Amino acid sequence: PWDVDDENVPDYDEYLDMGAYYLPFLQGIELRVKANRATQQVLGTTITYGSSSVEIEAFAAPKTMGLWDDVRADLVEANKDAKETDGVFGTELTLPVVVKGGRKVVTRIVGVDGPRWMLRGIFSGKAANDDGNSDTEALNKYFADIVVERGDEPLAPRDLIPMHPPVTPAQRQAAAKTNDQADDKEHLDDIPDKPEGPFDSDQQTEVKTTLSRGPMFSEVR
């Protein structure tokens, strides 16, 4: 994963803006947004691809050190079945979990430390096995292409970085255009004795602006 201030950060203009991070496009994915039922605060996202998925969360981290080593150690201590393995994202965890119906499934948990943040991915399905299958390769690359924006808000280590509902590239571009138009008109406020309206009917101009949702590359539930 990348930080927005990295020198070679990918161009994320066409990514989906979630606040804490920007999600890239991948044909055939399904996006599910996790939110607090009481407050509707967005907490994370889950990307499903093929028969696999990855749950994505971004956490605040200390300025001077990473967070993943401590988080991983806590998970190993709390789960006797957790095993550390070497993977494409460094030291990862393999952790069996029990799902609805009592069925046990294997998950692969990865953590990547960035400047004052940690991005965690919980892979399940075929992508839980880092054996080179197509689901694993696709979701590994997807996770690696995420761009994180920590922001300047003071947060305690391990706090979730604030998120918001998905904002599409088209919505961002429309908002930026509206802001630019507002900035262009600011200087008119300083004109002395500025008329309140048009001089005559010939100078009246009607402007209609339609803000439409751009094409979503995923399903949001």
Backbone hydrogen bonds in HBPLUS format (Angstrom, degrees):
<---DONOR---> <-ACCEPTOR-->    atom                        ^
c    i                          cat <-CA-CA->   ^        H-A-AA   ^      H-
h    n   atom  resd res      DA  || num        DHA   H-A  angle D-A-AA Bond
n    s   type  num  typ     dist DA aas  dist angle  dist       angle   num
A0002-TRP N   A0146-ILE O   2.82 MM 144  6.18 167.4  1.83 161.0 165.4     1
A0148-VAL N   A0002-TRP O   2.71 MM 146  5.99 173.4  1.72 153.2 153.3     2
A0006-ASP N   A0003-ASP O   2.97 MM   3  5.30 169.9  1.98 117.8 120.8     3
A0004-VAL N   A0148-VAL O   3.05 MM 144  6.03 143.1  2.19 169.2 161.0     4
A0009-VAL N   A0006-ASP O   3.37 MM   3  5.14 162.2  2.41 108.5 105.8     5
A0015-TYR N   A0012-TYR O   3.07 MM   3  4.95 164.8  2.10 106.9 109.2     6
A0016-LEU N   A0023-LEU O   2.81 MM   7  4.98 162.0  1.84 147.8 149.0     7
A0023-LEU N   A0016-LEU O   2.84 MM   7  4.98 161.0  1.88 144.7 146.1     8
A0017-ASP N   A0167-VAL O   3.01 MM 150  5.01 161.2  2.05 156.3 150.3     9
A0167-VAL N   A0017-ASP O   2.94 MM 150  5.01 145.5  2.06 138.9 149.2    10
A0018-MET N   A0021-TYR O   2.95 MM   3  5.49 156.4  2.00 158.5 166.3    11
A0164-HIS N   A0018-MET O   3.00 MM 146  5.50 155.6  2.06 129.2 132.6    12
A0149-GLU N   A0020-ALA O   2.82 MM 129  5.25 171.6  1.83 135.4 138.4    13
A0022-TYR N   A0147-VAL O   2.69 MM 125  5.13 154.0  1.76 150.4 159.8    14
A0147-VAL N   A0022-TYR O   3.26 MM 125  5.13 165.2  2.29 141.3 145.4    15
A0029-ILE N   A0026-LEU O   3.32 MM   3  6.05 151.6  2.41 146.4 142.2    16
A0030-GLU N   A0048-THR O   2.95 MM  18  5.07 145.5  2.07 141.1 150.1    17
A0048-THR N   A0030-GLU O   2.91 MM  18  5.07 165.1  1.93 150.2 155.2    18
A0032-ARG N   A0046-THR O   2.93 MM  14  5.13 156.4  1.99 150.0 156.8    19
A0046-THR N   A0032-ARG O   2.81 MM  14  5.13 152.2  1.89 152.3 158.4    20
A0034-LYS N   A0044-GLY O   2.86 MM  10  5.14 164.9  1.88 139.3 142.5    21
A0043-LEU N   A0034-LYS O   2.72 MM   9  5.52 176.9  1.72 153.3 154.3    22
A0044-GLY N   A0034-LYS O   3.36 MM  10  5.14 151.7  2.45 136.7 135.0    23
A0036-ASN N   A0041-GLN O   2.88 MM   5  5.25 155.8  1.93 142.4 147.6    24
A0040-GLN N   A0036-ASN O   2.58 MM   4  4.85 141.7  1.72 147.2 154.9    25
A0045-THR N   A0056-ILE O   3.21 MM  11  5.37 162.6  2.24 147.2 152.5    26
A0056-ILE N   A0045-THR O   2.73 MM  11  5.37 171.2  1.74 164.7 167.6    27
A0047-ILE N   A0054-VAL O   2.90 MM   7  5.32 165.0  1.92 150.2 149.4    28
A0054-VAL N   A0047-ILE O   2.83 MM   7  5.32 146.0  1.94 144.6 156.0    29
A0049-TYR N   A0052-SER O   2.81 MM   3  5.38 160.6  1.85 144.0 150.8    30
A0052-SER N   A0049-TYR O   2.97 MM   3  5.38 159.4  2.01 129.5 135.8    31
A0053-SER N   A0124-SER O   3.19 MM  71  5.44 157.3  2.24 131.5 133.4    32
A0124-SER N   A0053-SER O   2.93 MM  71  5.44 157.2  1.99 154.3 156.5    33
A0055-GLU N   A0122-ILE O   3.00 MM  67  5.02 158.2  2.05 129.6 133.5    34
A0122-ILE N   A0055-GLU O   2.97 MM  67  5.02 151.5  2.05 136.1 145.3    35
A0057-GLU N   A0120-ARG O   3.11 MM  63  5.39 157.4  2.16 150.3 155.9    36
A0120-ARG N   A0057-GLU O   2.87 MM  63  5.39 171.1  1.88 166.0 168.5    37
A0161-ILE N   A0058-ALA O   2.94 MM 103  5.74 168.3  1.95 139.4 142.3    38
A0059-PHE N   A0118-MET O   2.84 MM  59  5.17 168.3  1.85 154.6 158.6    39
A0118-MET N   A0059-PHE O   2.85 MM  59  5.17 144.9  1.98 143.4 149.6    40
A0060-ALA N   A0159-ASP O   2.73 MM  99  5.40 161.7  1.77 161.4 167.7    41
A0158-ARG N   A0060-ALA O   2.86 MM  98  5.33 168.2  1.87 148.5 144.4    42
A0061-ALA N   A0116-ARG O   3.07 MM  55  4.51 153.3  2.14 105.9 103.4    43
A0071-VAL N   A0067-LEU O   3.07 MM   4  6.29 165.5  2.09 157.6 162.3    44
A0072-ARG N   A0068-TRP O   2.81 MM   4  5.84 163.8  1.83 153.1 157.9    45
A0073-ALA N   A0069-ASP O   3.04 MM   4  6.17 155.8  2.10 140.5 147.1    46
A0074-ASP N   A0070-ASP O   3.03 MM   4  6.26 153.8  2.10 147.0 153.5    47
A0075-LEU N   A0071-VAL O   3.02 MM   4  6.32 154.4  2.09 148.4 155.2    48
A0076-VAL N   A0072-ARG O   2.97 MM   4  6.24 157.2  2.02 152.1 158.1    49
A0077-GLU N   A0073-ALA O   2.99 MM   4  6.16 157.6  2.04 145.7 151.8    50
A0078-ALA N   A0074-ASP O   3.00 MM   4  6.14 148.2  2.10 143.7 151.9    51
A0079-ASN N   A0075-LEU O   2.99 MM   4  5.98 128.5  2.27 140.2 152.1    52
A0082-ALA N   A0079-ASN O   3.06 MM   3  5.47 164.8  2.09 114.8 119.7    53
A0083-LYS N   A0094-THR O   2.97 MM  11  5.19 154.7  2.03 142.3 150.6    54
A0094-THR N   A0083-LYS O   2.80 MM  11  5.19 157.6  1.85 150.4 158.2    55
A0085-THR N   A0092-GLU O   2.88 MM   7  5.24 160.3  1.92 138.0 142.5    56
A0092-GLU N   A0085-THR O   2.74 MM   7  5.24 166.9  1.76 160.8 163.9    57
A0087-GLY N   A0090-GLY O   2.77 MM   3  5.18 165.5  1.79 151.4 156.4    58
A0090-GLY N   A0087-GLY O   3.14 MM   3  5.18 155.4  2.20 115.2 113.3    59
A0093-LEU N   A0109-ILE O   2.92 MM  16  5.00 159.9  1.96 147.4 153.0    60
A0109-ILE N   A0093-LEU O   2.79 MM  16  5.00 158.8  1.83 145.3 152.0    61
A0095-LEU N   A0107-THR O   2.86 MM  12  5.21 166.1  1.88 147.9 152.7    62
A0107-THR N   A0095-LEU O   2.91 MM  12  5.21 153.1  1.98 125.9 134.8    63
A0097-VAL N   A0105-VAL O   2.71 MM   8  5.48 162.7  1.74 165.5 170.5    64
A0105-VAL N   A0097-VAL O   2.79 MM   8  5.48 162.9  1.82 166.8 167.8    65
A0099-VAL N   A0103-ARG O   2.78 MM   4  5.48 168.1  1.79 168.8 168.3    66
A0102-GLY N   A0099-VAL O   3.00 MM   3  5.73 138.9  2.17 146.8 149.5    67
A0108-ARG N   A0123-PHE O   2.86 MM  15  4.95 159.2  1.91 141.7 148.3    68
A0123-PHE N   A0108-ARG O   2.75 MM  15  4.95 166.9  1.77 156.3 152.0    69
A0110-VAL N   A0121-GLY O   2.88 MM  11  5.26 165.5  1.90 156.3 161.3    70
A0121-GLY N   A0110-VAL O   2.96 MM  11  5.26 161.9  1.99 143.1 148.4    71
A0112-VAL N   A0119-LEU O   2.94 MM   7  5.30 155.2  2.01 145.4 153.6    72
A0119-LEU N   A0112-VAL O   2.92 MM   7  5.30 159.5  1.96 152.4 154.6    73
A0114-GLY N   A0117-TRP O   2.77 MM   3  5.08 177.4  1.78 151.1 150.2    74
A0117-TRP N   A0114-GLY O   3.47 MM   3  5.08 174.4  2.47 102.1 102.4    75
A0128-ALA N   A0125-GLY O   3.06 MM   3  5.60 164.4  2.08 115.2 120.1    76
A0129-ASN N   A0126-LYS O   3.06 MM   3  5.81 166.0  2.08 120.8 125.3    77
A0131-ASP N   A0129-ASN O   2.78 MM   2  5.48 137.7  1.96 104.6  92.0    78
A0137-GLU N   A0133-ASN O   3.04 MM   4  6.31 167.9  2.06 159.2 162.5    79
A0138-ALA N   A0134-SER O   2.98 MM   4  6.06 163.3  2.01 147.7 152.4    80
A0139-LEU N   A0135-ASP O   2.98 MM   4  6.12 171.0  1.99 154.8 157.2    81
A0140-ASN N   A0136-THR O   2.82 MM   4  5.81 153.5  1.89 150.1 157.9    82
A0141-LYS N   A0137-GLU O   3.13 MM   4  6.19 163.4  2.16 143.2 147.5    83
A0142-TYR N   A0138-ALA O   2.94 MM   4  6.14 153.0  2.01 141.2 149.8    84
A0143-PHE N   A0139-LEU O   2.90 MM   4  6.00 167.1  1.92 146.6 149.3    85
A0144-ALA N   A0140-ASN O   2.97 MM   4  6.15 155.0  2.03 145.1 152.6    86
A0145-ASP N   A0141-LYS O   3.03 MM   4  6.20 132.9  2.26 143.9 155.1    87
A0145-ASP N   A0142-TYR O   3.16 MM   3  5.27 136.3  2.36  98.6 110.4    88
A0146-ILE N   A0143-PHE O   3.33 MM   3  5.53 165.0  2.35 107.1 111.5    89
A0159-ASP N   A0156-ALA O   2.96 MM   3  5.56 155.7  2.02 143.1 144.4    90
A0172-ARG N   A0168-THR O   3.03 MM   4  6.37 157.1  2.08 154.2 160.7    91
A0173-GLN N   A0169-PRO O   2.92 MM   4  6.13 162.7  1.95 153.2 157.8    92
A0174-ALA N   A0170-ALA O   2.99 MM   4  6.15 156.2  2.05 144.0 150.4    93
A0175-ALA N   A0171-GLN O   2.98 MM   4  6.15 159.6  2.03 146.3 151.8    94
A0176-ALA N   A0172-ARG O   2.87 MM   4  6.08 159.4  1.92 151.4 157.2    95
A0177-LYS N   A0173-GLN O   2.97 MM   4  6.13 154.8  2.03 144.7 151.4    96
A0178-THR N   A0174-ALA O   2.99 MM   4  6.23 156.3  2.05 146.6 152.8    97
A0179-ASN N   A0175-ALA O   2.95 MM   4  6.22 156.6  2.01 148.4 154.7    98
A0180-ASP N   A0176-ALA O   2.90 MM   4  6.13 154.9  1.97 146.8 153.7    99
A0181-GLN N   A0177-LYS O   2.98 MM   4  6.22 155.5  2.04 147.6 153.8   100
A0182-ALA N   A0178-THR O   3.02 MM   4  6.28 151.3  2.11 143.6 151.5   101
A0183-ASP N   A0179-ASN O   2.90 MM   4  6.18 154.6  1.97 148.6 155.6   102
A0184-ASP N   A0180-ASP O   2.95 MM   4  6.18 150.9  2.04 145.7 153.5   103
A0185-LYS N   A0182-ALA O   3.20 MM   3  5.30 136.1  2.40  97.0 108.6   104
A0186-GLU N   A0183-ASP O   3.22 MM   3  5.22 153.3  2.30 100.5 108.4   105
A0188-LEU N   A0185-LYS O   3.07 MM   3  5.51 146.4  2.18 110.9 120.4   106
A0189-ASP N   A0186-GLU O   3.05 MM   3  5.68 154.1  2.11 116.0 123.1   107
A0190-ASP N   A0187-HIS O   3.27 MM   3  5.74 158.2  2.33 109.0 114.8   108
A0191-ILE N   A0188-LEU O   3.31 MM   3  5.52 170.5  2.32 110.4 112.9   109
A0203-GLN N   A0200-ASP O   3.10 MM   3  5.78 156.1  2.16 117.5 124.0   110
A0204-GLN N   A0201-SER O   3.24 MM   3  5.35 166.1  2.26 106.9 110.9   111
